[in-house]
Amino acid sequence: MISSIFWIVPVAALCSLLFAWIFYRSMKAKEEGTDKMKEIAAFGFAGGFKDFAIGVYGIGFAAVGMLSTLGVTLATDAFGQIADNAGGAWNNAKIPQARLLISLLN
C-alpha cells in the first residue's frame, strides 16, 4: 500500500498547475499596460538592453545598496542578544534597580 505522504506531491502539483492556469487567465484578460510600460517594452524590443556592461553596472549598484544596510542589521541583531542575556543576568542576580534599565533595552 502506498503511503498517504506519496499523494502530497501529485496533489500539490495539480494545485499549482490550477493556480497557474487561473492566474494566466486573469492576466490575459487585463489591459496591455500603462504608457510607461509600453515605452519600456518598445525600448527593449528596439535593442536598448543589448549592452551587457550597463546591466552588470546596474546589478553592482543594487548589490552595494543592499550590502550598505548589512552593518546596521548585524548590529541590531547582536544588540538584541545582549539585551536578552542582560535580562537573564538580572533575573539571576535579583537586583531591583537593574530591572528598569533592562526593560528600557527591550
N, C-alpha and C positions, 0 to 999 in steps of 0.2 A: 504494500500500500504506500502510496506517495504521501509524503509529509504535507501538512497544510501550509508550511512555510514555502514550499515549492511554488504554490499558486500565487504568492505575492508578486513575483516578478512578471508573469504574464498579465495579471490584472493591472499592475502599475503601468505596464507598457501600453495596454489598451486605454487606460485612463489618460495617459499623457498624449496619446495619438488623438483621442477625442477632444481633449482640451486644445491641442494644436489646430485641429480642424475648425473648431468653433472660433478660436482666435483669428485664424486665417480668414474665415468668412466675415467676421466683424471688421477686420482691417480692409478687406476688399470692398466692402460697402461704403467706406468712408471716402471723403473727398481727396483730391490729389495732394493737397498741402497748401501752405501759405506761399506768398510770392517769394519770400526769402528762401524757403526750401527749394522752390523751383530754380531760383538763381544759383544756389549751391550745386544742385544736380546738373544744371547746364554747364557750370564751370568744370565739374568733374568729367562730364562727357566730352567737353572740348579739349581735354588733355591737361587740365590745370593741376592735377595731382600726380603728374609723372615725375616730378623732381624728388628723388628719394632722399637727398640730403636735407631738404627742408622738413620732410616728415620726421627724420631722425632728430633734427634740431628741436622740433616741437615736442617730441617724446622726451628728449632730455630735459627741456624746461619743465614739463609736467612731473618728471621723476624728482627733480631737485625741489620743486614746490611741495611734493608730498614728503620728501625727506626733511624739509625745513621744520616740520612740526614734530619730528621724532624726539628731539631733546625735551620739549615740553611734555610730551606724552610719557616718556620714560620717567621724568622727574615726578610727575603727578602720580604715576603708578607706584613708584618707590616710596613716596611720602605716605600713601595710603597704608602701606605695610608697616611703616614706622608708627603711624598713629594707632594701628591695631595692636602692635606689640606694646606700645606705651599704655594702652588700656589694660592689657593683661598684666603688665608690671604693677600698675596702680591697684588692680584687684588683689594681687598677691601681697602688696606692701600695706594695704589698708590705711593709706594716707588721705584724710578727707580733703585737704586743700588741693591736692593734685587732681581730684575728680573734676573740678571746674575747668581746669586747663585742658584736660583730656577731652571733655565734652565739646570744648571750643574747636579742637582739632577735627572732630567728626563733623 
